[in-house]
Amino acid sequence: MTTAVPALTHDQLSLVSEAFKLLGDPTRLRIVIYCLDGPKSVGDIAGTLNLSQTLVSHHLRLLRSARLLRAERQSRHVYYQIADHHISHMIADLTEHVMEENS
């Protein structure tokens, strides 16, 4: 089965490339995967993934700027989650692909 990919402008191609570069970092990819099942606070991400809050905040800023994650403020806390279903589907599909046995 072939999936048609629309023609991209140079700027759009650069944005797609940048998103893949960001996801190429194992720490950022771990953060994105951790956020797949719902909103997470910086402290929750840092504690669960055994990372410093400063490092997590840095990565979250990059992931937000690439529109891979989005932030929602609730009172004094900010929660991060997957930006939309396109990102969650891409991560799920790629993970499934990697876990398939070679046939």
C-alpha positions as CSV (number, residue, x, y, z in Angstrom):
1,M,0.0,0.0,0.0
2,T,1.4,3.4,-1.0
3,T,0.5,6.6,0.9
4,A,0.5,9.7,-1.2
5,V,2.5,12.5,0.3
6,P,1.6,16.0,-0.9
7,A,4.3,18.1,-2.6
8,L,6.0,20.3,0.0
9,T,7.4,23.7,-0.3
10,H,11.0,24.2,0.7
11,D,9.9,25.8,4.0
12,Q,7.5,23.0,4.7
13,L,10.2,20.4,4.0
14,S,12.5,22.2,6.4
15,L,9.9,22.0,9.1
16,V,9.3,18.3,8.6
17,S,13.1,17.7,8.7
18,E,13.4,19.7,11.9
19,A,10.7,17.7,13.5
20,F,12.5,14.5,12.7
21,K,15.7,15.9,14.0
22,L,14.1,16.8,17.3
23,L,12.6,13.3,17.6
24,G,16.0,11.8,16.7
25,D,17.2,12.7,20.2
26,P,16.5,9.8,22.6
27,T,15.6,12.0,25.5
28,R,13.1,14.1,23.5
29,L,11.6,10.9,22.0
30,R,11.2,9.5,25.5
31,I,9.4,12.7,26.6
32,V,7.1,12.5,23.6
33,I,6.3,8.8,24.1
34,Y,5.6,9.5,27.8
35,C,3.2,12.2,26.9
36,L,1.2,9.9,24.5
37,D,-1.3,8.8,27.2
38,G,-2.2,12.2,28.5
39,P,-1.1,15.5,29.9
40,K,2.0,15.5,32.1
41,S,3.7,18.2,34.3
42,V,7.4,19.0,34.1
43,G,7.9,17.5,37.5
44,D,6.1,14.3,36.5
45,I,8.1,14.0,33.3
46,A,11.4,14.7,35.2
47,G,10.6,12.3,38.0
48,T,9.4,9.4,35.9
49,L,12.1,9.6,33.3
50,N,14.8,10.3,35.9
51,L,15.8,13.7,34.3
52,S,16.4,17.1,35.8
53,Q,13.5,19.6,35.6
54,T,15.9,22.1,33.8
55,L,16.7,19.5,31.1
56,V,13.0,18.6,30.7
57,S,12.0,22.2,30.4
58,H,14.6,22.8,27.7
59,H,13.4,19.8,25.7
60,L,9.8,20.8,26.2
61,R,10.5,24.3,24.8
62,L,12.0,22.8,21.6
63,L,9.1,20.2,21.2
64,R,6.5,22.9,21.7
65,S,8.2,25.2,19.2
66,A,8.0,22.4,16.6
67,R,4.3,21.8,17.5
68,L,5.0,18.3,18.5
69,L,3.7,18.9,22.1
70,R,1.3,21.6,23.4
71,A,1.1,23.1,26.8
72,E,-2.0,23.9,28.9
73,R,-1.9,25.9,32.0
74,Q,-4.1,24.8,34.9
75,S,-3.8,27.2,37.8
76,R,-0.1,27.3,38.7
77,H,0.9,24.2,36.7
78,V,1.6,23.6,33.1
79,Y,0.8,20.3,31.5
80,Y,2.2,19.0,28.3
81,Q,0.6,16.6,25.9
82,I,0.9,15.5,22.3
83,A,-0.1,18.3,19.9
84,D,-2.6,16.3,17.9
85,H,-3.5,12.9,16.5
86,H,-1.0,13.2,13.6
87,I,1.9,13.1,16.1
88,S,0.5,10.2,18.2
89,H,-0.3,8.2,15.1
90,M,3.2,8.8,13.6
91,I,4.9,7.7,16.9
92,A,2.6,4.7,17.3
93,D,3.1,3.6,13.7
94,L,6.8,3.9,13.8
95,T,7.0,2.1,17.1
96,E,4.9,-0.7,15.7
97,H,7.1,-0.9,12.6
98,V,10.3,-1.2,14.7
99,M,8.7,-3.9,16.9
100,E,7.7,-6.1,13.9
101,E,9.7,-9.2,13.3
102,N,11.6,-9.2,10.0
103,S,9.9,-11.5,7.6
